[in-house]
Amino acid sequence: MPYAPSDPPVLTLTTGPVDAYPAVLRGLAAPVLYDYDPAFQATYERVCRKLGEIVKSETVPVLLQGEPVLALEAAAASAIGAKDVVLNLVAGVYAKGFEGWAARSGAEIVELAVPYDEVIDPAMVEAALKARPDVTVVALCHHDTPSGTINPVAEIGAIVARHGALFLVDAVSSFGGMPVDAASAHADIFVTGPNKCLGCPPALSIVGVSAKAWAKMKANPAAPRDSILSILDWEDAWRADRPFPFTPSVAEINGLEAAVDHFLAEGAERVFARHAATARACRAGIRAMGLELWAKDERFASPTATAVRTPDGVDEAALRAAVRARYGVVLSSGRGATLGRLTRIGHMGPTAQPIHAVTAVAAFGGTLAAFGRPVDVGAGVAAALASIDAG
Ligand SMILES: *Cc1c(COP(=O)(O)O)cnc(C)c1O
């Protein structure tokens, strides 16, 4: 096999961590300033304000100094108290995982779950809130990455807003790759990060917070303070004239500014179109090879990741290892309940380029063919190219 496990891969087409934009790498290489140097304080404020333009939260977004699991755990600890009733909408592994953090508060958790190849139907949320008018917090994972499926966040958000509950959204792997932001989602706490579609390495969380969410966190006696899990400690830290609770990730902030500048310069519409076109070409290629998408309905499929159902009798881990060994291409496995049942091809940040879909289809199909499976690799490549040419 041409690529030993110790050789660096040729192409990383994963669902996170993802390849970083060259401009981000240059940003990371900037001099590491003292965090109280006025030049860095100005950078920090500028980055947070620019993020506000794309996160579209009611208040300037908060940065937490760790990859987005930190923000998810911090959001649960800060916004959920023992007296809350949480409706947890579960269409995948991340949403299910949120239950553990939410339950730590002592709150009652009401679960609304669907099979992990389906998505949450807004009508089910409406019915659940009617049955439990005492629900005070609703949690949703927009793109449950280990399934590659997109939940209808705006419709659900509108229902939650009418009900009056706090709406907590994990948009880590969709934000920056498709049209979603705190405003359109009606999210009170909108958790995302730079390490998926914005094309940065994993190290920071971005949290959009509504006025209502600030009030709820301040009223929660259990909300962490003087803690790595505190969101409240960072409320005004974006302002150049305010202190940081502790040292921010200086280099990563420089990288994030480069990512946001890249996004703004390319323009949201073009960025989203590039992600969508890549996913479309990928799905066309996968289906033309006679393989099945994980998503039960193609309308559920994400524009930032394509999950392919593992054919019966194929060892998924061995398949991915062989794709890497033969072609130097790295793909993602499932996680938890989807582990071993699907393979994921990421279209995030710099890898959201349609031609990468052709590479992914060829590498994935070529390996299955080498495994003796009846896949038509030529048809897959042709379909992916035709999808690109159709625009
Ligand atoms: C990537 C991701 C996160 C961040 O968590 P990791 O598992 O540590 O990468 C959180 N939520 C979703 C939906 C993600 O895709």
Ligand as a Chemical Component Dictionary entry (heavy atoms), coordinates in Angstrom:
data_LIG
# 
_chem_comp.id                   LIG 
_chem_comp.type                 NON-POLYMER 
_chem_comp.pdbx_formal_charge   0 
_chem_comp.three_letter_code    LIG 
# 
loop_
_chem_comp_atom.comp_id 
_chem_comp_atom.atom_id 
_chem_comp_atom.alt_atom_id 
_chem_comp_atom.type_symbol 
_chem_comp_atom.charge 
_chem_comp_atom.model_Cartn_x 
_chem_comp_atom.model_Cartn_y 
_chem_comp_atom.model_Cartn_z 
_chem_comp_atom.pdbx_ordinal 
LIG C1 C1 C 0 -17.504 18.783 16.179 1  
LIG C2 C2 C 0 -18.739 18.958 16.936 2  
LIG C3 C3 C 0 -18.712 19.368 18.263 3  
LIG C4 C4 C 0 -17.408 19.561 18.978 4  
LIG O1 O1 O 0 -17.070 18.383 19.552 5  
LIG P1 P1 P 0 -15.985 17.285 19.248 6  
LIG O2 O2 O 0 -16.721 15.999 19.342 7  
LIG O3 O3 O 0 -14.985 17.405 20.312 8  
LIG O4 O4 O 0 -15.382 17.525 17.908 9  
LIG C5 C5 C 0 -19.922 19.553 18.911 10 
LIG N1 N1 N 0 -21.104 19.363 18.282 11 
LIG C6 C6 C 0 -21.159 18.960 17.007 12 
LIG C7 C7 C 0 -22.494 18.758 16.359 13 
LIG C8 C8 C 0 -19.986 18.756 16.295 14 
LIG O5 O5 O 0 -20.025 18.353 15.015 15 
# 
loop_
_chem_comp_bond.comp_id 
_chem_comp_bond.atom_id_1 
_chem_comp_bond.atom_id_2 
_chem_comp_bond.value_order 
_chem_comp_bond.pdbx_ordinal 
LIG C1 C2 SING 1  
LIG C2 C3 SING 2  
LIG C2 C8 DOUB 3  
LIG C3 C4 SING 4  
LIG C3 C5 DOUB 5  
LIG C4 O1 SING 6  
LIG O1 P1 SING 7  
LIG P1 O2 DOUB 8  
LIG P1 O3 SING 9  
LIG P1 O4 SING 10 
LIG C5 N1 SING 11 
LIG N1 C6 DOUB 12 
LIG C6 C7 SING 13 
LIG C6 C8 SING 14 
LIG C8 O5 SING 15 
# 
